[in-house]
Amino acid sequence: ERGWGQLFREFVLPSANIENHAVNGRSTKSFIDEGRWQKVADRIKPGDWVIIQFGHNDEKELDPTRFTRPHKEYSDNLRRFLREARAGGATPVLATPVARRKWLDGKLVPTHGDYPAAMRKIAHEEAVPLLELERRTAELESQLGEAKSKQLHLWFSPGEHPELPDGLADDTHYSEFGARRVAELAVEEIQRLKLPLGKHLRTPADQ
């Protein structure tokens, strides 16, 4: 299992340093409540770039430690991240949540409800760069198709992996292959927006 932030460092040139503070299972609420955002905020220096992506776990309606409403707490928490990143002299960047692999009647269907729209609204109102990873990853899943898109995720038949005797069908988390492909999309989005951050990245074609 890999996150795209882990593989993103493969594209970072020696002229920059990357710190990945992402942790599985966190929402904007739990990331704050556990003190993880404060750790980030305390380390921010002028000239830094802070890429912020949440959504999957803010959706957990049955978990009060994580759930936030998209146009209320989720939006408020994102605005706090932006405000405090800027106060430290950093440039914040928002990234819409990556698509899940959910197919219905031969078509990929969205699963994130109003969370991507809420983030897009904030990005517009706050004049913050937005990496459109929900749309880009949905395109990637659709291009691969229902069967081949399993390669992006953690799909193992029984006995295929020594630590998973019963197999696994995980349509949310990425394999190393999937994480690298999404990291490539993140680089492409940064280049599409012509962000100064792009000068510290090598393009996927250079790999």
C-alpha positions as CSV (number, residue, x, y, z in Angstrom):
1,E,0.0,0.0,0.0
2,R,1.3,3.5,-1.0
3,G,0.0,7.0,-0.9
4,W,0.7,9.3,-3.9
5,G,2.7,11.6,-1.6
6,Q,5.2,8.9,-1.0
7,L,5.9,8.4,-4.7
8,F,5.7,12.2,-5.4
9,R,9.2,12.5,-3.9
10,E,10.5,10.6,-7.0
11,F,9.8,13.7,-9.0
12,V,11.3,16.3,-6.7
13,L,14.7,17.7,-7.8
14,P,17.5,18.2,-5.4
15,S,16.7,21.9,-5.3
16,A,13.8,21.2,-3.0
17,N,12.9,19.2,0.1
18,I,9.6,17.4,0.6
19,E,7.9,16.5,3.9
20,N,4.9,14.2,3.6
21,H,2.7,14.5,6.7
22,A,-0.2,12.5,5.3
23,V,-1.5,9.7,7.5
24,N,-4.1,7.1,6.5
25,G,-7.6,7.4,7.8
26,R,-7.5,11.1,8.8
27,S,-10.1,13.8,8.1
28,T,-9.6,17.5,8.4
29,K,-11.1,17.1,11.9
30,S,-9.0,14.3,13.2
31,F,-5.9,15.7,11.6
32,I,-6.4,18.9,13.7
33,D,-7.6,17.1,16.9
34,E,-4.5,14.8,16.9
35,G,-2.2,17.8,16.7
36,R,-1.0,16.8,13.3
37,W,-1.9,20.1,11.6
38,Q,-0.2,22.1,14.4
39,K,3.0,20.1,13.7
40,V,2.8,21.2,10.1
41,A,2.0,24.8,10.9
42,D,4.9,25.0,13.4
43,R,7.4,23.9,10.6
44,I,6.2,26.2,7.9
45,K,8.7,28.7,6.7
46,P,8.5,31.6,4.2
47,G,8.8,30.2,0.6
48,D,7.3,26.8,1.5
49,W,4.5,25.2,-0.5
50,V,1.8,23.3,1.4
51,I,-0.3,20.8,-0.6
52,I,-3.6,20.1,1.2
53,Q,-5.8,17.1,0.3
54,F,-8.7,15.8,2.4
55,G,-12.1,14.3,1.8
56,H,-12.3,10.5,2.0
57,N,-12.5,10.4,5.8
58,D,-14.5,13.6,6.3
59,E,-17.3,11.6,4.7
60,K,-17.5,9.1,7.5
61,E,-20.9,10.0,8.8
62,L,-21.0,7.3,11.5
63,D,-17.7,8.3,13.0
64,P,-17.9,11.5,15.0
65,T,-14.1,11.7,15.4
66,R,-13.8,12.2,11.7
67,F,-17.0,13.3,10.1
68,T,-17.4,16.9,8.9
69,R,-20.1,18.5,6.8
70,P,-18.7,19.5,3.4
71,H,-20.0,23.1,3.4
72,K,-19.5,23.7,7.1
73,E,-16.7,22.1,9.2
74,Y,-14.8,20.7,6.2
75,S,-14.8,24.1,4.6
76,D,-14.0,25.9,7.8
77,N,-11.1,23.5,8.5
78,L,-9.7,24.0,5.0
79,R,-9.9,27.8,5.4
80,R,-8.0,27.5,8.6
81,F,-5.2,25.5,6.9
82,L,-5.0,28.1,4.2
83,R,-5.0,31.0,6.6
84,E,-2.3,29.5,8.9
85,A,-0.1,28.4,5.9
86,R,-0.2,31.9,4.5
87,A,0.5,33.4,8.0
88,G,3.7,31.4,8.0
89,G,4.8,32.7,4.6
90,A,3.9,29.6,2.6
91,T,1.8,29.2,-0.5
92,P,-1.0,26.8,0.0
93,V,-2.3,24.5,-2.7
94,L,-5.6,22.5,-2.5
95,A,-6.0,19.1,-4.2
96,T,-9.4,17.5,-4.6
97,P,-9.7,14.0,-3.2
98,V,-8.7,11.2,-5.6
99,A,-11.4,9.0,-7.1
100,R,-12.4,5.6,-5.6
101,R,-12.6,2.7,-7.9
102,K,-16.4,2.2,-7.9
103,W,-18.0,0.8,-11.0
104,L,-21.7,0.4,-11.6
105,D,-23.2,-1.0,-14.8
106,G,-19.9,-0.6,-16.6
107,K,-19.3,3.0,-15.6
108,L,-17.2,4.6,-12.9
109,V,-19.4,6.5,-10.4
110,P,-18.3,9.3,-8.1
111,T,-18.3,8.6,-4.4
112,H,-17.2,11.9,-2.7
113,G,-20.5,13.8,-2.7
114,D,-20.2,17.5,-2.1
115,Y,-16.7,17.5,-0.8
116,P,-14.9,18.2,-4.1
117,A,-17.3,21.0,-4.9
118,A,-16.8,22.5,-1.5
119,M,-13.1,22.5,-2.0
120,R,-13.4,24.0,-5.5
121,K,-15.6,26.8,-4.1
122,I,-13.0,27.6,-1.4
123,A,-10.1,27.6,-4.0
124,H,-12.1,30.1,-6.1
125,E,-13.0,32.3,-3.2
126,E,-9.5,32.3,-1.6
127,A,-7.6,32.5,-5.0
128,V,-5.8,29.2,-4.1
129,P,-4.3,26.9,-6.8
130,L,-6.3,23.8,-7.2
131,L,-4.9,20.4,-8.3
132,E,-7.9,18.6,-9.9
133,L,-7.0,15.2,-8.8
134,E,-10.6,13.9,-8.5
135,R,-11.3,14.5,-12.2
136,R,-7.8,13.4,-13.3
137,T,-7.9,10.1,-11.3
138,A,-11.5,9.4,-12.5
139,E,-10.2,9.8,-16.0
140,L,-7.3,7.4,-15.3
141,E,-9.6,4.8,-13.8
142,S,-12.0,5.1,-16.7
143,Q,-9.3,4.9,-19.3
144,L,-7.9,1.7,-17.8
145,G,-11.4,0.2,-17.6
146,E,-13.2,-1.9,-14.9
147,A,-10.7,-4.8,-14.9
148,K,-7.4,-3.1,-15.5
149,S,-8.1,-0.3,-13.0
150,K,-7.6,-2.9,-10.3
151,Q,-3.9,-2.6,-10.9
152,L,-4.0,0.9,-9.4
153,H,-5.4,-0.5,-6.1
154,L,-4.8,-3.4,-3.7
155,W,-6.4,-6.4,-5.4
156,F,-5.0,-9.8,-4.6
157,S,-6.5,-13.2,-5.3
158,P,-6.4,-15.8,-2.4
159,G,-2.9,-17.1,-2.1
160,E,-1.4,-14.4,-4.4
161,H,0.3,-12.5,-1.6
162,P,2.0,-14.3,1.3
163,E,0.6,-11.9,3.9
164,L,-3.0,-12.0,2.5
165,P,-4.0,-15.7,2.4
166,D,-7.7,-14.8,1.8
167,G,-6.8,-12.1,-0.8
168,L,-7.9,-8.5,-0.8
169,A,-10.3,-6.2,-2.8
170,D,-9.5,-2.6,-1.8
171,D,-10.8,0.0,-4.2
172,T,-9.6,3.0,-2.2
173,H,-5.9,2.6,-1.4
174,Y,-3.2,2.5,-4.0
175,S,-0.6,0.0,-5.0
176,E,2.9,1.3,-5.7
177,F,1.9,1.4,-9.4
178,G,-1.2,3.3,-8.7
179,A,0.4,5.8,-6.3
180,R,3.1,6.5,-8.9
181,R,0.6,7.2,-11.6
182,V,-1.3,9.6,-9.3
183,A,1.9,11.3,-8.4
184,E,2.5,11.8,-12.1
185,L,-0.9,13.4,-12.4
186,A,-0.1,15.8,-9.5
187,V,3.1,16.9,-11.3
188,E,1.1,17.4,-14.5
189,E,-1.5,19.5,-12.6
190,I,1.3,21.7,-11.1
191,Q,2.7,22.2,-14.5
192,R,-0.7,22.9,-16.0
193,L,-1.2,25.7,-13.5
194,K,2.3,27.0,-14.2
195,L,3.1,27.1,-10.5
196,P,6.6,28.3,-9.6
197,L,6.8,25.0,-7.6
198,G,7.1,23.3,-11.0
199,K,10.7,24.3,-11.4
200,H,11.7,22.0,-8.6
201,L,10.0,19.0,-10.3
202,R,11.0,16.7,-13.1
203,T,8.3,15.8,-15.5
204,P,7.1,12.2,-15.7
205,A,8.5,11.9,-19.2
206,D,12.0,12.5,-17.7
207,Q,11.8,9.6,-15.4
